[in-house]
Amino acid sequence: MLALGYVSKGTLNFDVTPLGFRYYEYLKDRSGKPVERVEPTVKSYLASIDFQRKYPEAFRKWTSAENLLWKTDTEQQSTTIGHLCRESVQEFANVLVDRFELPNVTADKSKTVARLRAVLDLKADELGRTEKPFLEALLAYWGTVNDLIQRQEHGAQREVHGLIWEDARRVVFHAMIVMFEIDKGL
């Protein structure tokens, strides 16, 4: 499934053979329906050593929220799940602000949209014609996910309907997706 060869200066090179690609497709087909394959794939990215190393506290908080999601008393833990997701996205944004050493950005960790806006503004000239609008859309998505997280953390006090398990699943899943995509986009 792999073809091994040497390139310049004796460096070993690995190429996936057509059989290797077919076997990969076979394994993916066996792993469930398309929708069932997406969430574990993104989750495995967040669980990667690279993501954990770059965003250790964001990862720890998100993992705690995700673990609570599968407990039998999820509805009782719903506001805690929201709180952990809020802290996770705040830590994620904080790492990005620190990484790019943005001096004039608000120090208020709760202002994640403004903080990410500053990061995107800094990186704007390095982004391609389609990447920039994509990251702009992600910023809007980020703001909406933050609104859902706030709703979760405060127990939907201003809402007609209370929180259910699906609300907790939604904030955990979408917090993961938005962090995943922003990290990959930058």
Secondary structure, DSSP 4 states (H G I P E B T S, - for coil): -EEEEE-GGG-EEEEE-HHHHHHHHHHHHHT--HHHHHHHHHHHHHTSHHHHHHSHHHHHHHHHHHHHHTSTTHHHHHHHHHHHHHHHHHHHHHHHHHHTT-TTS---TT-HHHHHHHHHHHHGGGS-TTHHHHHHHHHHHHHHHHHHHHHHHTTTTTSSS---HHHHHHHHHHHHHHHHHHHHH-
